[in-house]
Amino acid sequence: MTDIIVIDDHPMLRKGLAQLLALEEELHLIAEIGDPRLALSIVLEKEPDLILLDLNMPGQDGLVTLNQLRNAGVDSRIIVFTVSDDQADIHRAIHNGADGYLLKDIDPEDFLHSIKRCMSGEQVISAGIQEVVRNALAQRLPENLHPALHDLTDREKDVLRLIASGLSNKAIGNQLNIAEGTVKVHVKRVLSKLGLRSRVEAAIFAHEHTNEL
């Protein structure tokens, strides 16, 4: 079961997403947030697996919300779901830790498939903007992070390898025989030590440094 929170100021869109997500038994919408200023407290309380986040919202910009969530240590997968294909928005979203960037004109079936791919550890990107996102991610990932690997404990390296396999915190906990809450602590420490902002970046980093893990 994937617990999902939608952050979008449009009631009709939230209702449509709720109906669409209800078509899949494994996707569970646990909260709809119309005011992004309330997002951080609700996300920290609900601890979703996935967040769908709009960019252009009154009261607080979606990028500000994204930054708040990542700064607070939220390690949920976050997909920016927006009408904006502006390169600057895409770059800022990736730089602030988005795991994917989907445009709202996406086909419903592709949308559901993208969510499932994201939860399996893939980066999901709408057709037509893949190259922009790849460039943004390439600029975001720090170079020569090899020394930072020495700061990771053996357990943190185990967690990083399993993140790269696309496992959820619960699945990682089962694999390592530790509590899900303990996994969350390890994930936050891994991201902090490596200077990364999302699980997608961590997975890419792990794949690029397989021999050192």
C-alpha positions as CSV (number, residue, x, y, z in Angstrom):
1,M,0.0,0.0,0.0
2,T,1.3,3.4,-1.0
3,D,0.1,6.3,1.2
4,I,-0.3,9.5,-0.9
5,I,-0.8,13.2,-0.1
6,V,-1.9,15.7,-2.7
7,I,-1.0,19.3,-2.3
8,D,-2.9,21.5,-4.8
9,D,-5.1,24.5,-4.4
10,H,-7.7,23.4,-7.0
11,P,-10.6,21.4,-5.4
12,M,-11.7,20.0,-8.8
13,L,-8.2,18.6,-9.5
14,R,-7.9,17.1,-6.0
15,K,-11.3,15.4,-6.5
16,G,-10.3,14.1,-9.9
17,L,-7.0,12.7,-8.5
18,A,-8.9,11.1,-5.6
19,Q,-11.1,9.3,-8.0
20,L,-8.2,8.3,-10.2
21,L,-6.1,6.9,-7.4
22,A,-9.1,5.0,-6.0
23,L,-8.9,2.8,-9.2
24,E,-5.8,1.2,-7.9
25,E,-6.0,-0.8,-4.7
26,E,-2.4,-0.3,-3.7
27,L,-2.7,3.5,-3.9
28,H,-4.2,5.1,-0.8
29,L,-4.9,8.9,-0.7
30,I,-4.6,9.8,3.0
31,A,-4.9,13.6,2.8
32,E,-5.7,16.5,0.4
33,I,-4.1,19.8,1.2
34,G,-5.4,23.0,-0.5
35,D,-3.3,25.4,1.5
36,P,0.4,24.8,1.1
37,R,1.1,26.6,4.3
38,L,-0.4,23.7,6.1
39,A,1.6,21.1,4.2
40,L,4.6,20.7,6.4
41,S,2.7,20.0,9.7
42,I,0.3,17.5,7.9
43,V,3.1,15.7,6.1
44,L,5.1,15.3,9.3
45,E,2.0,13.9,11.0
46,K,0.8,11.6,8.3
47,E,4.3,10.5,7.0
48,P,3.2,9.6,3.4
49,D,5.1,7.4,1.0
50,L,4.5,9.8,-1.9
51,I,3.5,13.5,-2.2
52,L,2.0,15.1,-5.4
53,L,2.9,18.7,-5.3
54,D,1.6,21.6,-7.4
55,L,3.9,24.5,-8.1
56,N,1.8,27.6,-8.6
57,M,-0.4,28.1,-5.5
58,P,-1.6,31.2,-3.7
59,G,-0.2,31.8,-0.2
60,Q,3.0,29.8,-0.7
61,D,4.8,28.7,-3.8
62,G,5.2,25.0,-4.4
63,L,9.0,25.3,-4.6
64,V,9.0,26.9,-1.2
65,T,6.9,24.0,0.1
66,L,9.2,21.5,-1.5
67,N,12.2,23.2,0.1
68,Q,10.5,23.2,3.5
69,L,9.7,19.5,3.3
70,R,13.2,18.5,2.4
71,N,14.8,20.8,5.0
72,A,12.6,19.2,7.6
73,G,14.0,15.8,6.7
74,V,10.9,14.5,4.9
75,D,12.1,11.6,2.9
76,S,8.8,10.8,1.1
77,R,9.0,10.6,-2.6
78,I,7.8,13.9,-4.0
79,I,6.5,14.4,-7.6
80,V,6.0,17.9,-8.8
81,F,2.6,17.8,-10.7
82,T,2.1,21.0,-12.5
83,V,1.2,22.8,-15.8
84,S,4.5,24.5,-15.9
85,D,7.1,23.3,-18.4
86,D,9.3,26.3,-17.8
87,Q,13.0,25.3,-17.6
88,A,13.7,27.4,-14.6
89,D,10.8,25.8,-12.6
90,I,12.1,22.3,-13.6
91,H,15.7,23.1,-12.5
92,R,14.6,24.6,-9.2
93,A,12.3,21.6,-8.5
94,I,15.1,19.1,-9.1
95,H,17.6,21.2,-7.2
96,N,15.2,21.3,-4.2
97,G,14.8,17.5,-4.1
98,A,11.9,16.5,-6.4
99,D,11.9,12.8,-7.4
100,G,9.9,13.5,-10.5
101,Y,8.3,16.2,-12.6
102,L,4.9,15.4,-14.3
103,L,2.8,17.8,-16.4
104,K,-0.9,17.9,-15.8
105,D,-1.7,17.0,-19.4
106,I,-0.4,13.5,-18.8
107,D,-2.6,10.6,-19.8
108,P,-4.4,9.1,-16.7
109,E,-3.0,5.6,-17.3
110,D,0.5,7.0,-17.8
111,F,0.1,9.0,-14.6
112,L,-0.8,5.9,-12.5
113,H,2.1,4.0,-14.1
114,S,4.5,6.9,-13.3
115,I,3.5,6.8,-9.6
116,K,4.2,3.1,-9.5
117,R,7.5,3.6,-11.2
118,C,8.4,6.3,-8.8
119,M,7.7,4.1,-5.8
120,S,10.0,1.4,-7.3
121,G,12.8,3.9,-7.2
122,E,12.7,5.4,-10.7
123,Q,12.8,9.1,-11.6
124,V,9.5,9.9,-13.4
125,I,9.5,12.7,-16.0
126,S,6.8,13.8,-18.5
127,A,7.6,13.2,-22.2
128,G,9.2,16.2,-23.8
129,I,11.1,17.5,-20.8
130,Q,13.4,14.6,-20.0
131,E,16.5,16.3,-21.3
132,V,15.9,19.4,-19.2
133,V,15.4,17.3,-16.1
134,R,18.5,15.2,-16.8
135,N,20.6,18.4,-17.2
136,A,19.1,19.8,-14.0
137,L,19.9,16.6,-12.1
138,A,23.5,16.5,-13.5
139,Q,24.0,20.1,-12.2
140,R,22.6,19.2,-8.8
141,L,24.7,16.1,-8.1
142,P,27.9,17.2,-6.4
143,E,31.1,16.0,-8.1
144,N,33.8,13.8,-6.4
145,L,31.6,12.7,-3.5
146,H,33.9,9.7,-2.9
147,P,35.3,11.0,0.4
148,A,31.8,11.4,1.8
149,L,31.4,7.7,1.6
150,H,33.9,7.3,4.3
151,D,31.6,9.2,6.7
152,L,28.9,6.6,6.2
153,T,28.5,3.8,8.8
154,D,28.2,0.2,7.6
155,R,24.5,0.3,8.4
156,E,24.0,3.5,6.5
157,K,25.8,1.9,3.5
158,D,23.4,-1.0,3.7
159,V,20.5,1.4,3.7
160,L,21.9,3.3,0.7
161,R,22.2,0.1,-1.3
162,L,18.6,-0.8,-0.5
163,I,17.4,2.7,-1.5
164,A,19.1,2.1,-4.8
165,S,17.1,-1.1,-5.2
166,G,13.9,1.0,-4.9
167,L,12.8,-0.4,-1.5
168,S,10.5,1.6,0.8
169,N,11.5,2.3,4.4
170,K,9.3,-0.5,5.6
171,A,10.9,-3.0,3.1
172,I,14.4,-1.8,4.1
173,G,13.5,-2.4,7.8
174,N,12.2,-5.9,7.0
175,Q,15.4,-6.6,5.1
176,L,17.7,-5.4,7.8
177,N,15.5,-6.5,10.7
178,I,15.3,-3.0,12.1
179,A,12.3,-0.7,12.9
180,E,10.9,1.5,10.1
181,G,11.5,4.6,12.3
182,T,15.2,3.6,12.6
183,V,15.4,3.3,8.8
184,K,14.0,6.9,8.5
185,V,16.8,8.1,10.7
186,H,19.4,6.3,8.7
187,V,18.0,7.7,5.4
188,K,18.1,11.3,6.7
189,R,21.7,10.8,7.8
190,V,22.7,9.3,4.5
191,L,21.2,12.3,2.6
192,S,22.7,14.8,4.9
193,K,26.2,13.3,4.8
194,L,26.2,13.0,1.1
195,G,24.7,16.4,0.5
196,L,21.8,15.0,-1.4
197,R,18.1,16.1,-1.4
198,S,16.1,13.1,-2.4
199,R,16.0,9.3,-2.6
200,V,16.4,9.5,-6.4
201,E,19.7,11.3,-6.0
202,A,20.8,8.8,-3.4
203,A,19.9,5.9,-5.8
204,I,21.8,7.5,-8.6
205,F,24.8,8.2,-6.4
206,A,24.7,4.6,-5.2
207,H,24.7,3.2,-8.7
208,E,27.6,5.5,-9.7
209,H,29.6,4.3,-6.7
210,T,28.6,0.6,-6.6
211,N,32.2,-0.6,-6.3
212,E,32.8,1.6,-3.2
213,L,29.7,0.3,-1.4
